[in-house]
């Protein structure tokens, strides 16, 4: 009887280990990102863009560096599509993440990401820099 319970425990551990190492069917792929220019106080915006499937993904925007009173802004643009994400939490180590859409891979469409800082929710974009890829 004891031998059976040890075998069961061993099998359960093997199954649990197998489940842990199985990769997710919806694993994300880092596409590209960019960092804004530094504010005079040393703060900056860090934007990363990930694809999760064919034309879907997410954009993560982080207010990084020294606290400067500005919020981080990330903008993803292609064609007539534009998505803005703001992190107004200050340089607290937390980020804002929202879903985004992409053109079909292989379409040759230019996708641009902007990384900026802004004073307030609708203030003028400042210290911007951008990067792009062709899908």
N, C-alpha and C positions, 0 to 999 in steps of 0.2 A: 504494500500500500504506500509506503513511504517513497519507494522508487517511482511510482506513478505520479505522485504530487511533485517531485523534483522535475520530472519530465515535463509536466504541465507548465511549471514555472519557467523552465528553460524555453519551451515553445512560445509562451506568452511574451517573454523578453525578446525573442528573435522576431516575432511579428511586430512588436512595438518598435524595435530598432528599424525594421524594414519600412514601416510607415513614416518614421522620422526622416529617412534619407530619400524618400520619393520626392522628386522635384514637383513644384506646383505647375499645373497646366496653364496658369495665367502669370507666369514669371515676367517681370518687367525687364526691359532692355534700355539702358541709358543711351539716349540719342546724342544730346549735346547740352551744353550749359554755358553760362557766361557770368561775369562779375562786373558790377558797375564800377565807375571810378570812385575813389574815396571822397567822402565829404571832408571839409576842413577839420572836423573833429575826429576823423578816422573811421566813420561808419561806412558800410557798403552793402549793396544788395547782391545776393548770391542766388541765381536762378538755375534750376536743373529741369530738363525735360526727359520724360520716359515714355516709351511705347509699350503698351500691354498686349495689343493685338492689332491686326490689320490697319485700322484707321483710328484707334482709340488709345488714350494714354492719360498721363497726368503731368502737371507742372507744379514744382515745389519752389516756393519763394521764401528766402530766409533773410531777416534783418540781421546782419553780421557786423563784426568789428566793434569799435567803441560806441557807446550810446551817443547819439547825436540829435535826438528829437525828431528825426525824419523816419518815414516808413519806407520799407522796401517794396518795390513794384516790379513785377515781371509781366511782359506782354508777349504773346505768341501770335504771329501774323502769317497768313498765306492767303493769296487771292483776296476775297472779300471777308474772310474769317479773321476775327480778332478776339482774343481772350486775355483779360487782365486779371491778375491775382495780386493782392496786397497783403503784406505782413506788417501789421501795425503794433505788434507786441514788443517792439524794441529788441535790443540785442539780448534776448532771454534764452537763446538756445532752442527755441521752438520755431516751427515754420508753418506756413499755410500751404495747403495742397488742394488743387482742384482738377477735375477731369478736363481734358482737352481733346480736340479732334485733329486728325492729320489727313493730308491728301493720300491717295493710294500710293504705296511704295512703287517706285519705278516710273512715276508720272512725270518726273523732271521738274516739278513745281518747287519753287524756292520757299522755304519756311524760315522765318526770322524770329529770333528771340531777343527781346530788349530787357536789359537789367538797369533799373533806375532807382533813384530816391525821390521822395515827394514829401512836402510839408502839408499834411492834412490829406483827407480822402480825395479831394478834387484839385489840389494845388498843382502848380506847374511841375512837370517832370524835370529832374535835375541829375547831373552827374551820370548821364546815360551812356551805355556802351551796348553794342549788339554783336551778334554772331548769327550765321545762317548755315543751312545745309540744303541740298537738293534731294528731294525724295525720289 
